[in-house]
Amino acid sequence: MDASALSNPRLQAMLEEEKRKAMANEIVAKLTDVCWDKCVTGSIGSSFSNSEASCLSNCAKRFLELKMLTMQRISSPR
C-alpha cells in the first residue's frame, strides 16, 4: 500500500470502522470472560438460573459503564 492510498478519505473511514469493530469485539470478549467466571457457578444447562441471569446482567452493565467512563476520561482534555 503506497502513501497516497493512506490519504484516501474513503480508505481512512473504512480503517476507522474496522478499528471500531475490533474494539467492540475485544470488549465483548473481555466482558464475557469476566462476567462468565464471576456469575456462572453451576453446571451449564439449557438456561441460566435466576441468580446467574441477574449477576450476568449486572456485571455486563457495570463493565460497560466502567468502560464508557474510562474512555470519556481518556478522551477529555485535562
C-alpha positions in Angstrom: 0.0 0.0 0.0 1.5 3.3 -1.0 1.3 6.6 0.9 -1.4 8.1 -1.5 -3.7 5.2 -0.6 -3.4 6.1 3.1 -4.6 9.7 2.4 -7.8 8.5 0.7 -10.7 9.6 2.9 -12.8 6.6 2.0 -10.0 4.2 2.9 -9.5 6.1 6.2 -13.2 5.7 7.0 -13.0 2.0 6.3 -10.0 1.6 8.5 -11.6 3.5 11.4 -14.7 1.3 11.1 -12.6 -1.8 11.2 -10.8 -0.4 14.3 -14.2 0.2 16.0 -15.4 -3.3 15.2 -12.2 -4.8 16.6 -12.5 -2.7 19.8 -16.2 -3.9 20.1 -15.2 -7.5 19.7 -12.4 -7.1 22.3 -14.8 -5.5 24.8 -17.4 -8.4 24.3 -14.7 -11.0 24.7 -13.4 -9.4 27.9 -16.9 -8.9 29.3 -17.8 -12.5 28.5 -14.6 -13.7 30.2 -15.0 -11.6 33.4 -18.8 -12.0 33.8 -18.9 -15.7 33.0 -16.2 -16.6 35.5 -17.9 -14.4 38.2 -21.5 -15.4 37.6 -21.9 -18.9 36.2 -21.1 -21.2 39.1 -23.2 -24.3 38.3 -23.2 -26.8 35.6 -24.2 -25.5 32.1 -27.8 -26.3 31.3 -30.4 -25.1 28.8 -30.8 -21.8 30.6 -29.2 -19.7 33.4 -30.6 -19.7 36.9 -32.3 -16.5 38.1 -29.3 -15.6 40.2 -26.9 -16.3 37.3 -29.0 -14.2 34.9 -29.2 -11.3 37.3 -25.5 -11.5 38.0 -24.6 -11.6 34.3 -26.9 -8.6 33.6 -25.5 -6.5 36.5 -21.9 -7.5 35.7 -22.3 -6.5 32.0 -23.9 -3.2 32.9 -21.2 -2.3 35.4 -18.5 -3.4 33.0 -19.9 -1.3 30.1 -20.4 1.7 32.4 -16.8 1.5 33.6 -15.6 1.1 30.0 -17.5 4.2 28.9 -16.3 6.2 31.9 -12.7 5.2 31.2 -13.0 6.2 27.6 -14.5 9.5 28.5 -11.7 10.3 31.0 -9.1 9.3 28.4 -10.6 11.4 25.6 -11.4 14.5 27.7 -8.9 17.3 27.9 -7.4 17.9 31.4 
